[in-house]
Amino acid sequence: MILKVVAGVVCLSGLACLAEGLTPEQKGWVAKGKRFERAGWIYLHVEGEARARGGQHGYLLAKEIGEGLSGTKAVWEHDTAMEWDWLAKRAGAMFVPKIDAENLAELDGIAEGAAAAGVKMSREDLIAYNGILELSDYWWPQELKKIKDEPAPKEVRESCSSFVATGSWTKDGNVVLGHNTMQSYVDELPCVIQDIVPAKGHRILWQTQPGWIHSGTDFFITDAGIVGSETTIGNFEGFSTNGVPEFTRMRRATQDAGSLDEWAEIMKRGNNGGYANAWLLGDISSKEIARLELGLKYAGWEKKKDGYFCGIEYRRESEDSETRNRAKRNGYSIIIHSAAPAVEAIDEGVSRQDRRGVRETIRSGSLRYVSRPKTGWRENVVRTF
């Protein structure tokens, strides 16, 4: 199927151009959007007010959003034996009062744009879809305990590895960020590179999935000079139904923050414990880097202008034992990511931590959890800032 982009309107060969079904207002929205494909990636540009951005997103990626939503529904129902509509209804009731007006408007715009392209979905569908990581891995285990006295142990989710370095640890003293993504083969591929130019806030370029208003993988840069990625914190338990969804906080932090400290404060505000991550951040102007380890009851925040931070999937029990013991004593889940397994690999590459050096470090396995056959991983493009 050949895809052509003409003034922001998608036409598929062999099909009538879908633009005829748009209202005048929607045509104005879509004219400002853009989509093209290259080497398996979909580039999506959206701009303007929230509902207009959502309309562009929903219309230009309608097919992919429909496929992603369908796949997510199937996985949820297979893994939980609960209907998707049950989840969507509860996610909407729990999250809508906590989601800011701008993010809600963008979600509504996505549903509206997709509907104009012939793909129907509700606001609640999109909320559950955007929040599926925190719903399935954090909220659902707590709900399951209400149904079963002793739920079966949850399979460990294999996730990402990443590091950020600066100063004498990089070839030219600038920020270097490397990241890979691990996910199940049945998950929707995060194959979208989205360029967001909001009417208010900072321009964002990030990797994401069709239909999401956050990144999820997460790999991003903003025009405030903030770059970031994350790795999921393993063996974490804890979720607050009274908190703000992680996907909402991540979007607000990335669009609104002008500094590393501001980004972290937005993420911590209203924290619900969902999608608990170690966030690795960099400021390309000040050349400062930071790590935010955000659980539910405990958050670690570190910054430096010379050195590195890692987020990787293994730990050494001897490392940072006092922090672990303190967390246990206070009823906190253990959320410490250890950099130890990667130290030697990074030490060897101090003089070459440029794009090539980071890629080699990631591919060497020093920063990668050995995956099971049914689990895949996708390396993000390494960037030197």
Backbone torsions as a table, in degrees:
resi	resn	phi	psi	omega
1	MET	NA	126.3	-177.8
2	ILE	-93.8	129.9	-179.9
3	LEU	-107.1	133.1	177.4
4	LYS	-122.7	143.9	176.6
5	VAL	-114.0	119.8	179.6
6	VAL	-129.7	110.1	179.0
7	ALA	51.6	38.6	175.8
8	GLY	80.0	3.3	-178.7
9	VAL	-106.5	127.3	-178.9
10	VAL	-83.5	131.0	173.1
11	CYS	-125.1	134.6	178.8
12	LEU	-108.3	130.4	-178.5
13	SER	-59.4	138.3	179.9
14	GLY	88.0	-7.9	179.1
15	LEU	-124.2	152.6	176.2
16	ALA	-67.7	145.9	179.3
17	CYS	-62.2	130.0	-174.1
18	LEU	-73.2	-12.8	-175.0
19	ALA	-60.2	-23.1	-178.2
20	GLU	-63.5	-22.5	-178.7
21	GLY	-88.5	2.0	-178.1
22	LEU	-87.8	146.5	171.6
23	THR	-74.9	163.8	177.4
24	PRO	-55.3	-39.9	179.0
25	GLU	-64.0	-43.8	-179.4
26	GLN	-66.7	-36.3	176.6
27	LYS	-61.6	-37.3	176.9
28	GLY	-64.0	-38.8	177.2
29	TRP	-63.4	-55.4	-171.2
30	VAL	-63.6	-29.6	179.7
31	ALA	-62.1	-22.3	-179.0
32	LYS	-93.0	-8.2	179.1
33	GLY	-93.0	168.3	-179.0
34	LYS	-154.2	142.4	176.7
35	ARG	-141.1	136.7	166.9
36	PHE	-151.4	163.8	-177.7
37	GLU	-119.3	144.0	178.5
38	ARG	-154.9	125.0	174.8
39	ALA	53.4	38.8	177.8
40	GLY	87.3	-4.4	179.2
41	TRP	-104.3	147.1	174.1
42	ILE	-106.9	121.4	174.5
43	TYR	-92.7	127.6	-179.7
44	LEU	-127.4	122.4	174.8
45	HIS	-109.4	127.5	175.4
46	VAL	-132.5	152.7	-179.0
47	GLU	-155.7	164.3	175.7
48	GLY	103.6	-157.1	177.7
49	GLU	-71.3	166.0	-170.7
50	ALA	-58.8	-48.8	-176.9
51	ARG	-66.1	-36.0	177.6
52	ALA	-67.1	-42.7	177.5
53	ARG	-60.9	-44.7	178.1
54	GLY	-62.4	-40.5	178.2
55	GLY	-60.3	-42.8	176.8
56	GLN	-61.8	-46.6	-179.4
57	HIS	-60.3	-51.3	-177.1
58	GLY	-63.7	-39.3	-177.2
59	TYR	-73.6	-45.4	-174.8
60	LEU	-76.2	-21.9	179.6
61	LEU	-119.2	24.0	-174.0
62	ALA	-54.3	-47.9	-178.1
63	LYS	-60.4	-47.6	-177.9
64	GLU	-67.9	-35.6	177.5
65	ILE	-65.2	-43.8	178.5
66	GLY	-59.9	-42.1	179.2
67	GLU	-67.1	-41.9	179.8
68	GLY	-65.2	-42.2	178.8
69	LEU	-65.5	-41.9	179.3
70	SER	-62.3	-43.6	179.1
71	GLY	-65.9	-40.6	179.1
72	THR	-65.0	-40.2	176.0
73	LYS	-59.3	-46.7	-176.8
74	ALA	-62.8	-42.8	179.5
75	VAL	-64.9	-44.7	179.2
76	TRP	-58.1	-49.8	-176.3
77	GLU	-67.5	-34.2	177.6
78	HIS	-68.6	-44.7	-173.8
79	ASP	-77.2	-26.9	-173.8
80	THR	-113.5	-17.2	-173.6
81	ALA	62.4	23.1	176.4
82	MET	-115.0	145.1	-178.6
83	GLU	-71.0	147.5	179.1
84	TRP	-62.2	-40.8	-178.8
85	ASP	-60.2	-34.0	176.2
86	TRP	-61.8	-44.8	179.1
87	LEU	-66.4	-46.3	-176.7
88	ALA	-60.9	-40.8	180.0
89	LYS	-63.4	-43.7	-178.8
90	ARG	-73.1	-36.6	177.0
91	ALA	-63.8	-42.0	178.5
92	GLY	-62.3	-46.7	-179.6
93	ALA	-62.6	-37.5	-177.2
94	MET	-78.6	-40.3	-170.0
95	PHE	-94.3	-34.9	-174.0
96	VAL	-53.3	-44.8	179.6
97	PRO	-64.4	-17.1	-176.7
98	LYS	-100.5	-12.6	-177.7
99	ILE	-87.7	133.0	-179.1
100	ASP	-67.3	160.2	-174.1
101	ALA	-61.7	-36.7	-178.0
102	GLU	-67.0	-43.9	178.6
103	ASN	-66.2	-37.6	176.5
104	LEU	-62.9	-41.4	179.8
105	ALA	-64.1	-37.5	178.9
106	GLU	-68.2	-40.2	176.2
107	LEU	-61.8	-43.2	178.1
108	ASP	-62.7	-37.9	178.2
109	GLY	-64.9	-38.3	177.5
110	ILE	-61.6	-46.4	179.0
111	ALA	-61.9	-40.3	-179.2
112	GLU	-67.2	-44.4	179.4
113	GLY	-65.2	-42.0	178.5
114	ALA	-64.2	-40.6	179.2
115	ALA	-61.7	-38.2	178.7
116	ALA	-64.8	-24.8	177.7
117	ALA	-94.7	6.3	174.9
118	GLY	93.1	12.1	-179.9
119	VAL	-116.8	113.0	-174.7
120	LYS	-92.0	138.1	174.0
121	MET	-161.0	156.2	-179.0
122	SER	-100.8	166.9	173.8
123	ARG	-57.9	-42.7	-179.4
124	GLU	-63.4	-37.8	175.7
125	ASP	-57.8	-47.1	-177.0
126	LEU	-68.4	-34.5	177.5
127	ILE	-65.9	-46.3	178.1
128	ALA	-64.7	-38.3	179.5
129	TYR	-64.5	-45.3	178.6
130	ASN	-68.0	-32.3	-177.1
131	GLY	-98.3	13.7	-171.3
132	ILE	-61.6	-32.5	-179.4
133	LEU	-64.7	-45.5	-179.7
134	GLU	-79.0	-28.5	178.3
135	LEU	-71.7	-49.2	-174.6
136	SER	-75.2	-34.4	-173.9
137	ASP	-99.9	-13.5	-175.1
138	TYR	-126.0	-51.0	-180.0
139	TRP	-74.0	-46.9	-174.3
140	TRP	-61.6	-42.3	177.7
141	PRO	-56.3	-35.0	177.0
142	GLN	-70.9	-39.0	177.7
143	GLU	-65.8	-37.4	-178.8
144	LEU	-63.6	-34.2	178.8
145	LYS	-63.6	-26.5	178.1
146	LYS	-73.8	-23.7	-178.2
147	ILE	-93.0	-39.7	-177.3
148	LYS	-122.5	138.2	179.8
149	ASP	-65.0	-40.8	-178.4
150	GLU	-133.1	84.6	-179.9
151	PRO	-64.2	150.2	179.3
152	ALA	-61.7	143.6	178.7
153	PRO	-56.6	137.5	-179.1
154	LYS	-81.1	138.4	178.2
155	GLU	-62.7	137.4	-178.8
156	VAL	-65.1	130.5	179.9
157	ARG	-87.2	119.3	177.8
158	GLU	-83.5	129.4	-172.5
159	SER	-127.1	-139.8	-165.3
160	CYS	-99.6	170.5	170.5
161	SER	-135.0	147.2	-174.8
162	SER	-162.0	156.3	166.0
163	PHE	-150.8	157.4	177.7
164	VAL	-132.3	137.6	-177.2
165	ALA	-137.1	159.4	-179.6
166	THR	-158.1	171.7	175.9
167	GLY	66.5	-134.4	-176.8
168	SER	-69.3	-8.4	-180.0
169	TRP	-88.0	-1.0	177.7
170	THR	-124.6	161.6	-172.6
171	LYS	-63.2	-41.1	-176.9
172	ASP	-115.5	8.2	178.2
173	GLY	85.3	-3.7	179.3
174	ASN	-89.3	172.8	-179.2
175	VAL	-73.4	132.7	174.4
176	VAL	-121.4	130.8	-178.4
177	LEU	-128.9	127.5	177.2
178	GLY	-127.6	148.1	-173.1
179	HIS	-159.7	142.6	166.9
180	ASN	-129.6	161.8	-177.3
181	THR	-121.6	131.0	173.9
182	MET	-112.6	137.9	179.2
183	GLN	-160.3	163.4	177.7
184	SER	-68.5	149.2	178.4
185	TYR	-63.6	-24.0	-178.7
186	VAL	-82.8	-10.9	178.4
187	ASP	-71.8	151.6	174.4
188	GLU	-64.7	131.2	-179.8
189	LEU	-69.2	133.8	175.5
190	PRO	-78.8	71.4	-169.2
191	CYS	-98.7	15.1	-177.4
192	VAL	-105.8	128.2	168.8
193	ILE	-102.7	107.8	-172.8
194	GLN	-105.0	132.3	176.6
195	ASP	-109.8	111.5	-175.0
196	ILE	-110.9	123.1	176.2
197	VAL	-117.6	89.8	-176.0
198	PRO	-76.9	156.1	176.6
199	ALA	-62.9	-32.2	177.0
200	LYS	-131.4	140.1	179.1
201	GLY	101.6	-168.9	-172.3
202	HIS	-96.0	146.1	175.1
203	ARG	-67.6	141.2	-175.9
204	ILE	-126.4	138.5	166.9
205	LEU	-124.4	120.6	-178.6
206	TRP	-150.7	165.7	173.2
207	GLN	-90.7	138.7	-177.7
208	THR	-157.4	-176.0	175.0
209	GLN	-108.3	153.2	177.2
210	PRO	-58.2	127.6	176.8
211	GLY	92.9	-2.6	178.6
212	TRP	-94.5	145.7	175.8
213	ILE	-102.4	6.5	172.6
214	HIS	-127.1	-179.4	-178.3
215	SER	-84.1	-59.0	178.1
216	GLY	90.1	-33.8	-177.4
217	THR	-80.4	-34.2	-15.3
218	ASP	-111.0	134.9	-177.1
219	PHE	-148.3	112.4	-169.9
220	PHE	-150.4	161.6	171.2
221	ILE	-144.5	143.8	179.3
222	THR	-124.1	165.0	179.7
223	ASP	-75.2	-1.0	170.5
224	ALA	-82.4	-2.5	-179.2
225	GLY	85.8	12.5	179.3
226	ILE	-91.8	127.9	174.4
227	VAL	-120.3	153.2	-178.1
228	GLY	-165.5	162.1	172.1
229	SER	-153.7	-177.8	178.0
230	GLU	-155.9	164.2	168.1
231	THR	-129.6	140.7	-178.2
232	THR	-71.0	138.8	179.6
233	ILE	-84.6	117.8	-176.4
234	GLY	-75.9	158.2	175.6
235	ASN	57.2	34.3	-178.4
236	PHE	-95.8	139.1	174.1
237	GLU	-130.9	143.4	178.5
238	GLY	134.1	130.5	179.6
239	PHE	-158.8	135.4	178.1
240	SER	-112.0	119.2	178.6
241	THR	-71.5	-11.0	179.6
242	ASN	-91.9	-4.1	-177.4
243	GLY	-89.3	174.9	179.2
244	VAL	-86.3	132.9	-179.7
245	PRO	-54.8	145.5	-178.5
246	GLU	-61.9	-39.7	-177.1
247	PHE	-63.7	-29.9	177.5
248	THR	-73.4	-45.5	-179.8
249	ARG	-64.4	-40.4	-179.5
250	MET	-63.2	-41.8	179.2
251	ARG	-65.5	-44.7	-179.3
252	ARG	-64.0	-42.4	-179.7
253	ALA	-61.9	-44.8	-174.6
254	THR	-72.2	-36.5	179.6
255	GLN	-80.6	-33.7	-170.3
256	ASP	-99.2	-27.3	-171.5
257	ALA	-75.5	138.5	176.7
258	GLY	-107.9	-0.1	-179.8
259	SER	-151.1	166.7	178.2
260	LEU	-62.4	-43.6	-179.3
261	ASP	-63.0	-41.4	179.7
262	GLU	-65.8	-39.7	178.4
263	TRP	-59.1	-46.7	-178.4
264	ALA	-65.2	-40.3	-179.0
265	GLU	-64.4	-39.3	178.0
266	ILE	-65.5	-40.2	179.3
267	MET	-65.0	-34.7	-178.0
268	LYS	-79.7	-23.9	-176.7
269	ARG	-70.0	117.4	-180.0
270	GLY	74.7	19.1	-176.3
271	ASN	-53.8	129.0	179.5
272	ASN	-104.1	0.0	-178.7
273	GLY	82.3	-5.2	-178.2
274	GLY	-72.0	143.5	-179.8
275	TYR	48.6	60.9	-177.1
276	ALA	-67.0	123.1	-173.6
277	ASN	-134.1	159.4	163.6
278	ALA	-99.7	110.6	-176.9
279	TRP	-92.0	128.2	176.7
280	LEU	-108.3	121.9	-171.3
281	LEU	-126.7	157.3	175.4
282	GLY	-145.4	149.1	174.5
283	ASP	-114.5	109.8	-173.2
284	ILE	-73.7	-12.5	177.4
285	SER	-83.0	-50.5	-179.3
286	SER	-86.5	-11.7	-176.2
287	LYS	62.2	26.1	177.8
288	GLU	-94.4	145.7	176.8
289	ILE	-122.9	162.1	-176.6
290	ALA	-151.7	160.3	174.1
291	ARG	-134.0	125.2	175.3
292	LEU	-112.6	112.3	174.9
293	GLU	-99.8	107.5	-169.2
294	LEU	-115.1	105.9	173.8
295	GLY	-97.9	-134.9	176.8
296	LEU	-107.9	-53.7	-178.6
297	LYS	-98.0	-13.4	-176.0
298	TYR	-131.9	138.4	175.8
299	ALA	-135.8	129.2	175.8
300	GLY	-103.5	137.4	-177.5
301	TRP	-137.3	119.4	-179.9
302	GLU	-133.5	147.1	176.2
303	LYS	-138.4	153.0	174.8
304	LYS	-160.2	158.0	178.4
305	LYS	-109.7	-0.8	176.1
306	ASP	-148.6	118.0	-178.4
307	GLY	137.0	-155.6	-178.0
308	TYR	-151.8	161.8	170.1
309	PHE	-129.3	147.4	177.1
310	CYS	-124.4	152.8	166.5
311	GLY	-132.8	108.3	-175.2
312	ILE	-136.1	168.5	-166.6
313	GLU	-93.9	6.1	173.0
314	TYR	-126.0	163.8	-179.6
315	ARG	-136.9	156.0	169.5
316	ARG	-103.6	127.6	-175.4
317	GLU	-60.2	-28.2	-177.1
318	SER	-77.3	-14.4	-173.2
319	GLU	-86.2	132.8	175.6
320	ASP	56.2	42.1	-175.0
321	SER	-63.4	-33.6	-178.6
322	GLU	-65.2	-41.1	178.7
323	THR	-64.8	-40.1	178.8
324	ARG	-62.9	-46.9	-178.3
325	ASN	-63.9	-40.3	178.2
326	ARG	-63.0	-40.5	178.7
327	ALA	-63.1	-43.3	-179.5
328	LYS	-64.4	-42.9	-177.7
329	ARG	-61.6	-33.9	-176.8
330	ASN	-95.3	11.8	176.2
331	GLY	75.0	19.9	179.9
332	TYR	-90.6	147.9	173.0
333	SER	-72.4	148.8	179.4
334	ILE	-74.5	124.1	-176.8
335	ILE	-131.5	22.0	-175.9
336	ILE	-86.2	128.2	173.9
337	HIS	-97.1	129.0	-179.3
338	SER	-94.5	136.8	177.4
339	ALA	-90.6	-6.2	-169.6
340	ALA	-52.0	-48.7	-175.6
341	PRO	-61.7	-19.6	-176.1
342	ALA	-100.2	-6.8	-173.5
343	VAL	-58.0	-48.1	-178.1
344	GLU	-62.2	-41.4	-179.2
345	ALA	-62.9	-40.1	-179.1
346	ILE	-74.0	-38.7	178.2
347	ASP	-56.5	-41.7	-179.2
348	GLU	-66.4	-24.7	-175.0
349	GLY	-107.3	18.2	-176.8
350	VAL	-53.8	-43.0	-174.9
351	SER	-80.1	-4.4	-176.9
352	ARG	-133.8	29.9	178.2
353	GLN	-79.8	62.5	171.3
354	ASP	-108.1	-163.0	-177.0
355	ARG	-58.3	-44.5	-178.4
356	ARG	-68.0	-42.9	-178.1
357	GLY	-63.9	-41.0	179.3
358	VAL	-65.9	-43.3	179.8
359	ARG	-60.3	-42.0	-179.9
360	GLU	-66.6	-37.4	179.1
361	THR	-63.5	-44.3	179.2
362	ILE	-64.6	-45.9	-176.0
363	ARG	-70.6	-20.5	-178.4
364	SER	-66.6	-18.2	-178.0
365	GLY	97.5	-8.6	-179.0
366	SER	-65.6	-25.9	-178.9
367	LEU	-116.2	20.7	-175.4
368	ARG	-129.8	127.2	173.6
369	TYR	-70.2	133.7	-180.0
370	VAL	-68.1	118.9	-171.4
371	SER	-86.7	152.3	172.8
372	ARG	-73.2	159.7	-176.4
373	PRO	-55.7	-32.2	-176.0
374	LYS	-86.0	1.3	-178.2
375	THR	-110.9	132.0	-179.7
376	GLY	-107.0	167.2	173.8
377	TRP	-143.6	148.5	-176.8
378	ARG	-129.6	126.1	-177.4
379	GLU	-85.0	131.0	173.8
380	ASN	-77.8	158.6	175.8
381	VAL	-65.5	129.9	179.1
382	VAL	-80.4	136.5	-177.9
383	ARG	-123.4	140.5	170.3
384	THR	-108.0	124.1	-174.4
385	PHE	-110.0	NA	NA
